[in-house]
């Protein structure tokens, strides 16, 4: 096994999630395939990368709907690395991304916690 290819993120709606991840976060759309049963295979990943992507999966039932925005129990569950913390932080704020704190400069790097459109918590992180 060489790497984790995808991580599933349960979302309310494909198009609103796709807009957030591509417009506000600047991710690339890797694939958007109609599966013929009303569902789609929608994959995004940080612009210009070839590593792990997010599979945006629309909730199919009440249990999955209840998990939207709470997939990690309120903890930071996703870590977005950057080489331009200040630039990406400002671009994301201008795009309407909600940061929960001011940037911090820790021994391990510069970091700020933000929420995606559903409330999942992310770290924007530039490692030291």
Residue pairs with C-beta under 8 A, 6 or more apart in sequence:
3 51
3 52
4 52
5 52
5 53
6 43
6 52
6 53
6 54
6 55
7 52
7 53
7 54
7 55
7 78
8 54
8 55
8 57
9 17
9 54
9 55
9 56
9 57
9 71
9 120
10 57
10 58
10 59
10 64
10 67
10 68
10 71
11 17
11 56
11 57
11 58
11 59
11 68
11 118
12 58
12 59
12 65
12 68
12 118
13 58
14 32
14 40
14 42
14 56
14 58
16 117
17 42
17 56
17 117
17 118
18 29
18 32
18 42
18 44
18 56
20 116
20 117
21 27
21 44
21 54
21 56
21 116
22 28
22 29
22 44
23 95
24 92
24 95
24 96
24 97
24 117
25 46
25 80
25 92
25 95
25 97
25 116
26 46
26 47
26 88
26 91
26 92
27 44
27 45
27 46
27 47
27 54
28 44
28 45
28 46
28 47
28 48
28 49
29 42
29 43
29 44
30 43
30 44
30 45
30 53
31 41
31 42
31 43
32 40
32 41
32 42
32 43
33 40
33 41
33 42
34 40
35 41
39 57
39 58
39 60
40 58
41 55
42 55
42 56
42 57
43 53
43 54
43 55
43 56
44 53
44 54
44 56
45 51
45 52
45 53
45 54
46 80
59 65
59 67
59 68
68 118
69 116
69 118
69 119
69 120
70 119
70 120
71 77
71 120
72 78
72 120
72 121
74 121
75 121
76 113
76 121
76 122
76 123
77 120
77 121
77 122
78 116
78 120
78 121
78 122
78 123
79 122
79 123
79 125
80 122
80 123
80 124
80 125
81 125
81 126
81 127
82 88
82 124
82 125
82 126
83 126
84 126
85 103
85 109
85 110
85 124
85 125
85 126
86 103
86 110
88 124
89 99
89 103
89 112
89 124
92 99
92 114
92 124
93 99
97 114
97 115
98 114
98 115
99 112
99 113
99 114
99 124
100 112
100 113
100 114
100 115
100 121
101 112
101 113
102 112
103 110
103 111
103 112
104 110
104 111
104 112
106 128
107 128
108 127
108 128
109 125
109 126
109 127
109 128
110 125
110 126
111 123
111 124
111 125
111 126
112 123
112 124
113 121
113 122
113 123
113 124
114 121
114 122
114 124
115 121
115 122
116 122
